Amino acid sequence: MIDASTAPYAALLLRIGLGLLFLAHGNLQIRVYGLPTEAKYFRSIGLPEHLVYLTAAMQLAGGIARVTGVYARFAALLLLPIIVGTIVTVHASKGWLFTNKDGGWEYPAFLGSRAAGAISLGRWGVGVAGIAQPPRAWSAVRGRRCWAPRVSDV
């Protein structure tokens, strides 16, 4: 059974962890490998070169959204196709274990399951979104609109 008193904190850790992983990977593509080098790699595996710019931008924006909690659930939904694409185009042929030469699909599958879990969790955790702009909600008692506390998307 889920402990309602600690579930928001667990969701917060999951949300921030996934966001940091995507920020790190987007940063790796841009600062370490460089986008031109990544574009050549994309071309070598049969993908359009311009796709590297889209994936790097999505990883950085998705990572920021996950860490801050602003549109975090939507960000996880947008990051999922990147993960699936990585598994299909790069890692599936390398076997299961990520320690295999050139990396298997074990780690990307873990990230994908984490993103899918974040999508299914719904609104849990604490984030900037709840502080910046609380939504209006219907009062269950009197049937009128009132300000309700908001938790961010996970």
C-alpha positions as a LaTeX table, in Angstrom:
\begin{tabular}{lrrr}
\hline
Residue & $x$ (\AA) & $y$ (\AA) & $z$ (\AA) \\
\hline
Met1 & 0.00 & 0.00 & 0.00 \\
Ile2 & 1.23 & 3.49 & $-0.80$ \\
Asp3 & 1.95 & 5.70 & 2.19 \\
Ala4 & 0.18 & 8.95 & 1.33 \\
Ser5 & 2.39 & 10.96 & 3.68 \\
Thr6 & 5.64 & 10.00 & 1.92 \\
Ala7 & 4.43 & 9.41 & $-1.64$ \\
Pro8 & 4.89 & 13.07 & $-2.70$ \\
Tyr9 & 8.52 & 12.97 & $-1.57$ \\
Ala10 & 9.17 & 9.71 & $-3.39$ \\
Ala11 & 7.62 & 11.18 & $-6.54$ \\
Leu12 & 9.77 & 14.28 & $-6.09$ \\
Leu13 & 12.93 & 12.16 & $-5.98$ \\
Leu14 & 11.85 & 10.22 & $-9.07$ \\
Arg15 & 11.00 & 13.42 & $-10.94$ \\
Ile16 & 14.25 & 15.19 & $-10.11$ \\
Gly17 & 16.36 & 12.09 & $-10.76$ \\
Leu18 & 14.96 & 11.59 & $-14.25$ \\
Gly19 & 15.31 & 15.30 & $-14.98$ \\
Leu20 & 18.96 & 15.35 & $-13.94$ \\
Leu21 & 19.72 & 12.31 & $-16.09$ \\
Phe22 & 18.27 & 14.00 & $-19.16$ \\
Leu23 & 20.03 & 17.28 & $-18.39$ \\
Ala24 & 23.33 & 15.40 & $-18.09$ \\
His25 & 22.79 & 13.52 & $-21.35$ \\
Gly26 & 21.77 & 16.64 & $-23.28$ \\
Asn27 & 24.81 & 18.43 & $-21.87$ \\
Leu28 & 27.00 & 15.49 & $-22.91$ \\
Gln29 & 25.73 & 15.73 & $-26.48$ \\
Ile30 & 26.31 & 19.47 & $-26.70$ \\
Arg31 & 29.47 & 20.12 & $-24.66$ \\
Val32 & 31.43 & 16.88 & $-24.80$ \\
Tyr33 & 30.68 & 15.29 & $-28.16$ \\
Gly34 & 29.50 & 18.46 & $-29.88$ \\
Leu35 & 26.38 & 18.66 & $-32.03$ \\
Pro36 & 28.26 & 18.46 & $-35.37$ \\
Thr37 & 29.91 & 15.19 & $-34.26$ \\
Glu38 & 26.58 & 13.88 & $-33.01$ \\
Ala39 & 24.98 & 14.84 & $-36.33$ \\
Lys40 & 27.59 & 12.74 & $-38.17$ \\
Tyr41 & 26.83 & 9.84 & $-35.84$ \\
Phe42 & 23.10 & 10.20 & $-36.50$ \\
Arg43 & 23.81 & 10.09 & $-40.24$ \\
Ser44 & 25.99 & 6.97 & $-39.80$ \\
Ile45 & 23.09 & 5.06 & $-38.22$ \\
Gly46 & 20.62 & 6.21 & $-40.87$ \\
Leu47 & 18.92 & 9.10 & $-39.08$ \\
Pro48 & 18.61 & 12.65 & $-40.44$ \\
Glu49 & 21.36 & 14.92 & $-39.14$ \\
His50 & 18.95 & 17.65 & $-38.07$ \\
Leu51 & 17.31 & 15.24 & $-35.63$ \\
Val52 & 20.27 & 15.63 & $-33.25$ \\
Tyr53 & 19.35 & 19.27 & $-32.61$ \\
Leu54 & 15.75 & 18.32 & $-31.81$ \\
Thr55 & 16.74 & 15.49 & $-29.48$ \\
Ala56 & 19.32 & 17.60 & $-27.63$ \\
Ala57 & 16.82 & 20.44 & $-27.19$ \\
Met58 & 14.13 & 18.04 & $-26.00$ \\
Gln59 & 16.48 & 16.42 & $-23.51$ \\
Leu60 & 17.53 & 19.77 & $-22.05$ \\
Ala61 & 14.01 & 21.24 & $-21.98$ \\
Gly62 & 12.56 & 17.99 & $-20.65$ \\
Gly63 & 15.23 & 17.78 & $-17.98$ \\
Ile64 & 14.57 & 21.34 & $-16.87$ \\
Ala65 & 10.82 & 20.70 & $-16.81$ \\
Arg66 & 11.28 & 17.52 & $-14.77$ \\
Val67 & 13.61 & 19.17 & $-12.24$ \\
Thr68 & 11.49 & 22.30 & $-11.75$ \\
Gly69 & 8.13 & 20.52 & $-11.90$ \\
Val70 & 6.76 & 22.80 & $-14.63$ \\
Tyr71 & 4.87 & 20.64 & $-17.16$ \\
Ala72 & 6.86 & 17.72 & $-15.78$ \\
Arg73 & 4.35 & 15.02 & $-16.70$ \\
Phe74 & 4.08 & 16.33 & $-20.26$ \\
Ala75 & 7.90 & 16.44 & $-20.45$ \\
Ala76 & 8.08 & 12.76 & $-19.50$ \\
Leu77 & 5.60 & 12.00 & $-22.27$ \\
Leu78 & 7.78 & 13.85 & $-24.80$ \\
Leu79 & 10.98 & 12.19 & $-23.59$ \\
Leu80 & 9.59 & 8.67 & $-23.94$ \\
Pro81 & 9.86 & 8.58 & $-27.78$ \\
Ile82 & 13.52 & 9.63 & $-27.52$ \\
Ile83 & 14.18 & 6.70 & $-25.21$ \\
Val84 & 12.30 & 4.23 & $-27.40$ \\
Gly85 & 14.09 & 5.60 & $-30.48$ \\
Thr86 & 17.44 & 5.14 & $-28.77$ \\
Ile87 & 16.62 & 1.54 & $-27.95$ \\
Val88 & 15.42 & 0.74 & $-31.47$ \\
Thr89 & 18.09 & 2.56 & $-33.48$ \\
Val90 & 21.21 & 2.18 & $-31.32$ \\
His91 & 21.04 & $-0.25$ & $-28.41$ \\
Ala92 & 18.77 & $-3.14$ & $-29.42$ \\
Ser93 & 21.41 & $-4.77$ & $-31.60$ \\
Lys94 & 24.00 & $-4.59$ & $-28.79$ \\
Gly95 & 22.24 & $-7.07$ & $-26.50$ \\
Trp96 & 20.61 & $-6.60$ & $-23.11$ \\
Leu97 & 23.43 & $-5.56$ & $-20.76$ \\
Phe98 & 24.54 & $-1.96$ & $-20.91$ \\
Thr99 & 28.08 & $-3.14$ & $-20.11$ \\
Asn100 & 28.26 & $-4.86$ & $-23.51$ \\
Lys101 & 30.44 & $-3.24$ & $-26.16$ \\
Asp102 & 28.71 & 0.01 & $-27.26$ \\
Gly103 & 26.02 & $-0.50$ & $-24.60$ \\
Gly104 & 22.97 & $-2.75$ & $-24.62$ \\
Trp105 & 19.40 & $-1.64$ & $-24.08$ \\
Glu106 & 19.21 & $-2.32$ & $-20.32$ \\
Tyr107 & 19.79 & 1.29 & $-19.17$ \\
Pro108 & 17.58 & 2.97 & $-21.81$ \\
Ala109 & 14.81 & 0.51 & $-20.90$ \\
Phe110 & 15.20 & 1.53 & $-17.26$ \\
Leu111 & 14.90 & 5.21 & $-18.22$ \\
Gly112 & 11.85 & 4.42 & $-20.34$ \\
Ser113 & 10.14 & 2.59 & $-17.51$ \\
Arg114 & 10.94 & 5.50 & $-15.20$ \\
Ala115 & 9.43 & 8.00 & $-17.67$ \\
Ala116 & 6.34 & 5.80 & $-18.13$ \\
Gly117 & 5.98 & 5.61 & $-14.36$ \\
Ala118 & 6.25 & 9.38 & $-14.11$ \\
Ile119 & 3.50 & 9.77 & $-16.69$ \\
Ser120 & 1.20 & 7.39 & $-14.84$ \\
Leu121 & 1.82 & 8.89 & $-11.38$ \\
Gly122 & $-0.16$ & 12.00 & $-12.19$ \\
Arg123 & 0.01 & 15.05 & $-9.96$ \\
Trp124 & 2.30 & 14.17 & $-7.07$ \\
Gly125 & 5.30 & 15.83 & $-5.53$ \\
Val126 & 6.33 & 19.38 & $-4.92$ \\
Gly127 & 7.59 & 21.78 & $-7.56$ \\
Val128 & 7.83 & 25.29 & $-8.86$ \\
Ala129 & 4.53 & 24.98 & $-10.73$ \\
Gly130 & 2.54 & 24.81 & $-7.51$ \\
Ile131 & 4.18 & 27.92 & $-6.13$ \\
Ala132 & 4.14 & 29.99 & $-9.31$ \\
Gln133 & 0.54 & 29.60 & $-10.38$ \\
Pro134 & $-1.95$ & 27.70 & $-8.26$ \\
Pro135 & $-5.01$ & 26.55 & $-10.23$ \\
Arg136 & $-8.64$ & 27.18 & $-9.34$ \\
Ala137 & $-10.45$ & 24.12 & $-8.10$ \\
Trp138 & $-14.05$ & 23.36 & $-7.19$ \\
Ser139 & $-14.78$ & 23.19 & $-3.51$ \\
Ala140 & $-16.29$ & 19.80 & $-2.79$ \\
Val141 & $-18.19$ & 21.16 & 0.21 \\
Arg142 & $-19.95$ & 24.25 & $-1.13$ \\
Gly143 & $-19.75$ & 23.72 & $-4.91$ \\
Arg144 & $-18.03$ & 27.06 & $-5.50$ \\
Arg145 & $-14.65$ & 27.98 & $-6.92$ \\
Cys146 & $-11.81$ & 28.54 & $-4.50$ \\
Trp147 & $-8.04$ & 28.49 & $-4.47$ \\
Ala148 & $-6.75$ & 25.02 & $-3.79$ \\
Pro149 & $-3.20$ & 23.97 & $-3.01$ \\
Arg150 & $-1.42$ & 22.62 & $-6.04$ \\
Val151 & 1.24 & 20.02 & $-6.41$ \\
Ser152 & 3.29 & 19.88 & $-9.57$ \\
Asp153 & 3.07 & 17.29 & $-12.26$ \\
Val154 & 5.41 & 14.41 & $-11.71$ \\
\hline
\end{tabular}
